[in-house]
Amino acid sequence: MKTTVITNNKISMQAIISDFKQLTKVGLSLSVVFSSVAGYLLAIDVVNYFILFLLATGGFFMVGASNAFNQIIEKDTDIIMKRTQNRPLPTGRMPVNIALTIAILFTIFGLTILYSINPKTALFGAISIFLYTSVYTPLKAVTPLAVFVGAIPGAIPFMLGWVAATDNFGIEAGLLFMIQFFWQFPHFWAIGWLQDEEYKKAGFNMLPMGQKDKGAVKQIIFYTVIMILVSIAPVLKLSGSFYIHPITAGIITLLGLYMLYFGVKLHKSEKNIDARKLMLSSVLYITVIQIIYVLDKFLH
């Protein structure tokens, strides 16, 4: 009997942890922390591990809060979509007031920790949470332009690291923001293409002109080209202390062309398999270029 109780407690504890991870989207939060850390490393000469720890922790809470608020707002539409119907709120496994408490606590913890680094870092953290939950989330049901709004909080983490390191939002932080901003479009529209039927069931229109057609892919290709150009712009030495070497720019261009290749393939085929490859190549792109930027800085 005792063993059964212990086993049941273990299962329920695992379920609670699993629901908590789903509500705060731990995987996504960690990828944001990765971006912030990369931005920090690009800005400094000597690593302050305490600041790095504060940035990673504050950034994690910030994104976790945004995701929790998002799921509270969308709990009724999440029921409609296969991808989201098993989340803790639509299934009723987690009460809304518990989710709201987590979201509020994460906001307070995140912004307090970021403020302890410097006020500017906390300000950008607050802007990110506000735009994601109060503007992007409600707009999804209204207009495809929601993706443009969503790209702003999505682009903040990379430059947040720079601001945390320097207490300054200059051309370098601006360029880091632009790189991640333009990357969002091909990435999210690839997801929008794959999930188009599901999104439409829930009343969301995520593709640029609301249509799953060649016009949407033309926009994907256009923004991919802009993203590549912005990513290699630091080679021109016009972006303050953020500079990359020509060989690094060449490697980034090749990575961008790999992503562009799937955009062109999707334009020809209009098949989900190519949209999936584009989406996966976009994740590869943003992860690898951040590593390349940091390696470029520390190897030269």
N, C-alpha and C positions, 0 to 999 in steps of 0.2 A: 504493500500500500504506500509506504514511504517513498519507494523508488518511483512509483507512478506520479506522486505529487511533485517530486524533484524534477522528473522528466517533463511534466506539464508546465512547471514553473520555467524550466529552461526553454521550452518551445515558446511560451508566451513572452519571455524576455527577448528571445530572438525575433519574434514577430514585432515587438515594440521597437527594437533597434532598427529592424528592416523598414518599418513605416516611417520612423524618424529620418532615415537616410533617403527615403523616397520623397518625403515632404520637402527636405532641404536640398535635394538633388546633390548628394555628396560628390559624385563623380564630376559634375559640371563645376561645382564649387572649387574642387581641387585644380581643375584646368585653369580657372580664373586666378587662383593663387600662383600657379606656375607662371602665368603671364606677368603678374605683379612682381614676382621675384626676378624675372628676366629684365623687366623695366628698371628695377632697383640696381641690379648688377651692371647694367649699361651706364648708369649715372655715376657710379662711385669708383674710387681708386683703392680704398681700403674698406673691406666689408665690416659693418657693425652688425654682429649676429643678433644682438638684442633687438635692434630696429627691424631686422629681417624677420625675426620671430613675430614681432608685433604686427608687421605688415601682413604676413601670411595668416595670422590668427584673425586680425581685423577684417581682412579681405574675405576670409572664409565665412565669418559671421554675416558680413554684408550681403554676399550672394545667397547664403542660406535664407536670410530674411526675405530677400526679393522673391525667391522661389516659393517660400511658404505663403507669402501674401498673394502671389499669383495663383496658387492652387486653391486658396480660400475663395478668391473672386471667381475662379472658373470651375468650382466644384460641380455646378449643374451641367455645364457643357462637357466637362471631363467624362461624365457618365456616357455620353453619346459616342465618344471615339474609342475604338479598340485599344489604341496605344495608351490611353490615359484612364480607362474605366476601372482599372484595378488599383488605382491610387488610394491612399488611406482615407481621404475625405469622401469621394463618391461612393465607396463601398460601405462607409459608416464605421470603419474600424477605428477611426480617430475622430473624436468630437471636434467641432469647429472651434470651440472656445480653447481647447488645448492647443490646436494649430495656431490660433491667434496669439496665445501666450508665448509660444515658441518664437513666432515671427517678431513680436514686440521685443522680447528679451534679446533675440539675435541682433535686432536693430540697435538697441541700447549698447550691448556689448561691443558690436562692430564699430559703431561711431565713436564710442568712448576710447577704444583701443587706437583707432586711427587718429583721433584728436591728440592722443598722447605722443604721437610721432610729430605731427604739426597740424595746425588748423586747416590748411589747404587740403591736405589728404582727407580729412574728415568731411570737408565741404564737398569734394568730388564723390566721396562715398555716399553722402546724403543725396546728391543729385542723381546718382545712379539708382538708388533704391526708389526715389520719388518717380523718376521717369519710367522705370520698368513697371512699377505697380500702378501708378496713378494715371499714366498717359498711354504707354504701350499696350498694357493688358486690356483696358476698355476699348482702345482704338481697333484692336484686332477684329472685332465684330462689325466695325464701321467701314474701314477702308484698307486697301492693300498698302497705303502709305504708312501704316503702322510699322512696317519693317524698317522704314527710315528712322522713325522715332526709337525703335528697339535697338537699332545699330549704335545709338549714342551711349546708353549704359553698357552695351556689349563691348564698346571700344575703350571704355574708361580704364579697365584693369592694367593694361600694358603701360599706359602713361602714369597710372597711379603710383607705380613703383618709382618712376623718375621723380615725381613730385615728393614722395616720401623721403627720397634720398637727398634732394636738393632744396626742398621748401620753395620751389619755383616752377611756375608753368610758363616755359618759354618755347622757342621754336622746336627744341628737341622733343619735349613732351607732346607738343602739337603734332609733330610728325609721327610719333608712336601711335597717337590717337588715330590719325588718318589711315595708317596702315591697317589697323584692326577694324576701323570703320568701313573701309571699302571692301575688306575681306568678307564682312557679314553678308553682303548681298548675294554673291554666288553661293555661299554656304547655306543661307536660309532659304533661298529660292529653290535650291536643290532639294532641301527637306520639304518645302512647300509643294514641289512637283510630286514627290513620292507620297505625300500625305494629302494630296489635293481633294480626293473624294471624302476622306475622313474629316478634313477641315471644313469642307462645304456642308457636311451633315450637321456640324456644330455651329454653322453660320459664320465661319471665318473665311476670309478671302486673302490668302497670303502671297499669291503670285502677282507680279507687277501690274498687269492689266486685268487681273482676275481670270485669265484664261491659260489653260495648259496647252500652249501652242509655240510655234517658232518665234513669235514676237517676244515671249517671256525669255526664251533662251538667248535671243539677241541682246537683251538687257543683261543677262548673266555674263555673256562674253564681253560686253562693253565694260562692266564693272570689274571683271577679272583682269582685263588689260590695264585699267586705271590702277588697280591694286598692285600689279607687277611694277608699274612705273613709279608709284609712290614708295614701294618697298626698296627699290634700288636708288632712289633719289639721294640718300646720304652719301653716295659715291662722289657727288658733285661738290662736296665740302661747303654746302650752303646752309647746313642745318646745325650751326653752332658746334658744340663738342661731340655731336653724334655723327660719326663718320665711318664709312666702311670702305674696304679696299676693293679695287677692281675685280680681283679673283672672286671675292665674296659676292659682289654684285652679279657676276657671271653665274655662280652656283644658284643664287636666288632666282635669277631669270629662268634657268633650266627648270627649277622646281615650279615656277609659275606657268611655264609653257606646258609642263606635265598636266597641271590642273586645267589649263586652257584647252588642251587636247580633248579632255572629256566633255568640256563645254561644247566644242565643235562637233564631237560625236553625237551628243544629245540633240544638237540642232538638226543633224541629219536623220537620226533614228526616232527621236521623240519617245524613246523607250525608258521605262523605269530603271532598267539595269544600268544604263549610262548615267542617269541622274544619281543613282546610288554611288557609282564610281566617282562622280564629280564631288559628291558630298564627302566621301572618304578621303579623296585627294586634297580637299580643302582643309580637313582636319590635320592631315599630314603636313600641308604647307605651313599653316600658322604655328604648329608645334616646332617644326624643324627650323623655320627662319628665326624664331626667337633664340633657339640654341646657337644657330650660326652667328647671329649678331653678337651674342655674348662671347663666343669663341674668338670671333674677329677682334673684339676689344682686348681680350686677355692674351692673345697669341702674338700681338704686334706691339 
